[in-house]
Every structure is written in structure tokens, then in C-alpha cells.
């Protein structure tokens, strides 16, 4: 997955850039920052914070839960789960730059005791020493060619009855994608699959499907609200670089053409 790591790790100094943006807003990171303020930059998936809350609402998370966040990015969803539910979240990501930023942002928001971040490959999770109560994966599967292997690894990390919330951009129609996309610079690291393929891989890993939801309406609402709201120095360009406007424009074209869609799947380990 060297191409994937390069795609997400090409922006250097992510934590420094977010810190500078906060300071330009009149905030002092040294004295603490409300996690909600970071959402425009650290909730790196369609629908942002609202999509995170929609996904996690069905996972049965509470203060006693231990949660695994697969492909955690800079830790936005992990911190939001920790803040909302009081649970402990372990995030794993391939990009060292993202993990470093995730640790710094958790310190900045006072959530370092409830979040742990590790550099690692999601397809070779080594969590045999304990079982997680729930797991999440937000906009990660598009970069993983072997989804059965990935879901087997997540299932092995879950306790029986533990739920796995997947929220990915999935193939929903025919047509070509324009590149770059937020999740891939070109076709070589793009591994889109249809919802049925996800279901098959999840079931083969010993999971039972609880629900499948197309989140297009939620995403449309959030994108419209963001477009109509005031501009903020905190944005995904800090994480993804100068090409992000082009990436998002290409993704929006694919969404509007029905080629891809934001799909949520919740499954439970048998």
C-alpha cells in the first residue's frame, strides 16, 4: 500500500498547519480547543461530523466500550466518539503523518486519555490480545483491494456480538471516475466495490448485516450547509493539500452521476 501511504502522507506538517489555522481564528491551542472546532479539518469523510454520529448511533457504544477505528486519519471520529460516549478509542492508520497529528490534536483537546493512535496496516491487525466492543471504518475500503482479508482482520479483533460500522464511498453505477479523487491519485490505488461486495465479504468474515443505508441525503444537506456558511481557515486542504478542490470536484461529479454513493453498513459479529 505504498501508493496509498504516499497519497495521504504527501502533506507535511499537518499538525502545524492546523495549529496555525486555529491561531489565525484567535484560538490558543496551548490552552485547549473544543473538539467540535476541528470538525472541518479532522472529520475527513462525506457528511463529516453528522455522518460520524449517524454511523456510531447504532453501535451500542457506552462509557465501558473499547472501540477500534480502522484508518483513523487525524483522529476526528475517534475523538468525537470519545467525547460523545466516554469510551476509549484505538485508531490505526497507514500514514505516519496522520497518526502524529492525531496524537497532537487529542492532547490539544484534552482527549489523550481516551484515545490511542498507532501506525499500521489495516489488513494485518494484530489485536489477538484483547477484543474490542465495536469497530468503525470511515472512507477506508476504497483503498483496500482485499476486503475479505480486511473484514476477517476486523472480525478477529471484535468480541462476539460486537458491531462494526462501515461508511465508505461505494460503486453504485457504471461510469468512469475523474482523478485525482480524495481517496486516490489515480486508478492504481482506487478499489471501489459495490455494496453487495461489502455484504458478501462481511458475511464471509462471520458477521451478520444489521442495516444498509444510503447517506446521500445527509451528505447533500451537509455540503449545502457548508457552501452557504462562512469560510473558515480550518478545511480539508490542510490535510490533503492544494489539489483538494480538484479532488472534491471530481468526487462530486461521480456522486451526481450516480457512479458512486456514500453507503453505511452496520454488521454484528456472530
Helices and strands as residue ranges (DSSP letters): H 2-9, H 14-24, G 29-31, G 35-38, H 39-42, H 48-56, E 66-70, H 76-85, E 88-93, H 96-109, E 115-119, G 122-124, E 132-138, G 141-143, H 147-157, E 158-171, G 187-189, H 195-204, E 207-214, H 216-228, H 237-240, H 244-256, E 260-269
